[in-house]
Amino acid sequence: MKRIVAIGWFSCLVIVAQAQEASTTQVPAQLSYKEALKIAIKNNVTLNQEKNNLELSEAVRANRIAQLAPTINGTLTASRIHGNFFNNNEGQVMNGVTDQMNGSIDANMMLFNSFNRIYTIRQSSDLLRAQTSLVKRTEQQVISDVSSQYLQVLLDQELMKIAERNIELLKTQLDQIKGQVELGAKAEVDGITQDALVKGAELAFLRARVTLRNDKALLSQTMLIDAAADFALEDPQWDANFMASLDQDLNQLYATAKANREDYKQSLYTENAALNFVRASRGAYYPNLIAFAGYGSAYNKLRGTDVVGFRDQFYDDNTKLQYGLQLSIPIFNNLNNRLTMQRQRVAYDNARLTKSNIENTVKIDVQRAYLNFQDAIAAYQAAEVQLHAAEMSYNLETERYNLGITDLVQYTQSNQNYVKAQGDFAQAKFTISFQKILLDFAVGTLKLEDIP
């Protein structure tokens, strides 16, 4: 008995552990860009909801196709009656306790309904394609959002490293200045000024660390992982020259976007679906022709009397075959068909307006992303030159200050310019990478498998 209880407890613990493992996404200590995208795509609520809706759209389309086949129903009824009943075998009313059984198979098939089912199938197919496009565009949106936040955290990490290196450098210089002040080679005010610079650098480091924590928390929220998870981001080390290349002009990119943007495709499919629904609704104005057939049998037995046996009744005497055609002609149904048509026409007009709006949005998105990418290229090139010049100026001022040729003010200014140039270059480097992703997102060619 104890062994059974122990096995039961162990099984429960295993089940709980498996459930916790399934509900928690393990994040590595060094999180790469590709891993971050995969985690976000796997956990994103909106994307998973749209995938569920895609399964529903597939089921709806299968149901619409199945409407072309006949409907078949089988019924079997068994009952007992106390009192009067009409006996079909005897042709008279009888009284007593009677056992009855009835069974039948019925089939109905729509032969003609003004192509309503054909247009309905086309509508469901268009809606399925629209939902497929929505899933793909939602996945691209997740990639875009995570990319923006991932690159922002990378920038925060780099800025914090720059601030940390600046603190170490200023502290080293502070120790040198203190020694020179003690020897009388430097004024005491230089030591006080340098100490203030160290405190300012420490404050900048604290602010950079707070920014990094907040942006990491936002990235964790987007990825739907534990915000307390301790992880660092890996630099993708993209080639900036490759990222800065543009092989197509604006018109070519716009044509590519119209062929690849999934939200634009979705609007086209939705418009076609609305048009097919209008055509399907017109079938309500025309007659419907239905073929039907049914086969059934019955059994009756009044207790205390001799009647024909079950097999003879149910399989031979009481069988019935019925078949025929039914023509339904709509004459007047309180303007319900007219209201339905009006609703579908409005839905179709709205779908056309939505498509036109998205077409315009696609053009604006491509133009904005293209121009921003060009600006990012120019900013990167300028920041690279600025960093090189600031580094040379800082090295020169350091030598001049050590030789006593320049004062602390000029030396401090060159150090601040160098730190600022490092931050500007880091931001330009990560910005140009993100702008390439934004351009692919605007054009509609952004895919997880194409990201290096």
Secondary structure, DSSP 8 states (H G I E B T S, - for coil): -HHHHHHHHHHHHHHHHHHHHHHS----SEE-HHHHHHHHHHH-HHHHHHHHHHHHHHHHHHHHHHTTS-EEEEEEEEEEEEEEEEETTTTEEEEEEEEEEEEEEEEEEEEESTTHHHHHHHHHHHHHHHHHHHHHHHHHHHHHHHHHHHHHHHHHHHHHHHHHHHHHHHHHHHHHHHHHHHHTSS-HHHHHHHHHHHHHHHHHHHHHHHHHHHHHHHHHHHHTS-TT---EE------HHHHT---S-HHHHHHHHHHH-HHHHHHHHHHHHHHHHHHHHGGGGS-EEEEEEEEEEEEEEETTS----HHHIIIIIT-EEEEEEEEE-----TTHHHHHHHHHHHHHHHHHHHHHHHHHHHHHHHHHHHHHHHHHHHHHHHHHHHHHHHHHHHHHHHHHHHHTSS-HHHHHHHHHHHHHHHHHHHHHHHHHHHHHHHHHHHHT---GGG--
